[in-house]
């Protein structure tokens, strides 16, 4: 629930258990908080961006025994926004926000005492623009080596290219229209594995009007409803191809394509290369 809120999906709600216990009390509190935040968001016209697959990245850091950065992948450069030459030979702690320093100190203590470490911890990184970047990290020490490898999963703060931030600077008087657009945005992202209903059916589902959804979505997201849906399922497929070993035909089906040929053609048209051209993780 908190992750959904942090990623901008303020439409999401927990189904309350009805047990009358402490868990249900927490569920009710979270739902109430989400409703309050949503009301403030609607009042200021700042939609949550609801992070996309495109914004998820996998930084990898290679450290020496003294915790100095010896190597890293391209995701580290993208996430932290430093030039590669600026990162080489940097103390890893300089990349960590003060809020996570105690967690890093604990990891360093464990690195000193455990020769075969495989620890997990959440760390906050601080990029060149002083943005806080939460990341789930796995810290490992290689066998027969002093090399330390930190692999992580993080979400880049990049704003989607179709997001019309200039329009969002203006307060919109019609809150019901804004709520319908936000619900439509979230509905599409949560149903990328299914065919997109017609705008007429979406309007009925969201208690809105077909014309308002069509014009409003283009106004605030700089793209049509179908183009957004198609773009997001192709980005999801690209992510799954690069990060998993799921067969390509199954990925096509998971991303809402009933025929692999249609998926192949749409993918190549959008990215300029075939799905099979992407490198895939080893076993």
C-alpha positions, 0 to 999 in steps of 0.5 A, a space after each residue: 500500500 505504501 509503495 503504491 502511494 509512493 509511486 503515485 498510485 493514489 487510487 489504490 486501496 486495501 480491502 479491509 479484512 473486517 476482522 476488527 483486529 489491529 491489522 484492520 485498524 492499520 488498513 483503515 488508517 492507510 486508506 484514510 491517509 491515501 484519501 486525504 493525500 488524494 484530495 490534496 493532490 486533486 486540489 493542486 492538480 499534481 497527478 502522481 506519476 505512477 512509476 513505469 517499468 521504464 523508470 526501474 533500474 538495476 544499479 551494480 556497484 563493485 567495491 574494493 576491500 576498503 569500500 572504494 568504487 572500482 566498477 559499476 554498470 550504466 544504471 549507476 551512471 543514469 541513477 546518480 547522474 555523475 560522469 563515469 570518471 567522477 565515480 571511479 575511486 569514490 568512497 561508497 559512503 559518499 553516495 549514501 544519504 545521511 538517513 542510511 548511514 547507520 545501515 551502511 555502518 552495520 553492513 560494513 561491520 558485517 563485511 569485516 566479520 563475515 567472509 561469505 556475506 550475502 546481506 540485504 538492506 534498503 539504502 537511500 542514495 543521493 544523486 548529483 542533484 541531491 535527490 533521495 533515491 530509495 534502493 533495495 540492495 543485496 551486498 555480497 562478497 565474492 569467494 576467494 576474493 576481497 571484491 564486494 558486489 552490491 546489486 540493487 533495484 531502484 526507481 529512477 526519478 525521471 519524469 515520463 516523456 509524455 507527462 505534461 508538467 506545464 499543464 499540471 502547474 495550473 489548478 483544475 477546477 473539475 475534481 471529478 474529471 481529474 479523478 477519472 483521468 487518474 483512475 484511467 491512468 492507473 487502470 491502464 497500468 494495472 491491466 497491461 496484460 489485457 486488451 484495452 476496452 473501448 473508450 465508451 466502456 472505459 467511460 462507463 467503468 469510470 463513471 465519466 464521459 467518453 469525450 472527457 476521457 479522450 480530450 482530458 487524457 491527451 491534454 494532461 499526458 500529451 498522448 492518446 489513451 491507446 498510444 499510452 497503453 501500447 507504449 507501456 505494454 511494449 516497455 513492460 515487454 522490453 523490461 521482461 525480456 532484459 530482466 527475465 528468461 521467460 520465453 518471448 511468446 509468453 512475454 508477448 501474451 503477458 503484455 496483452 498480445 494474443 499473436 506473437 507476430 503482432 507483438 514482434 511487429 509492434 515492438 520492432 516498429 517502436 524500438 527499431 530492433 527485434 525482441 530477439 536482439 536484446 541480450 537476456 540474463 544468463 541462467 
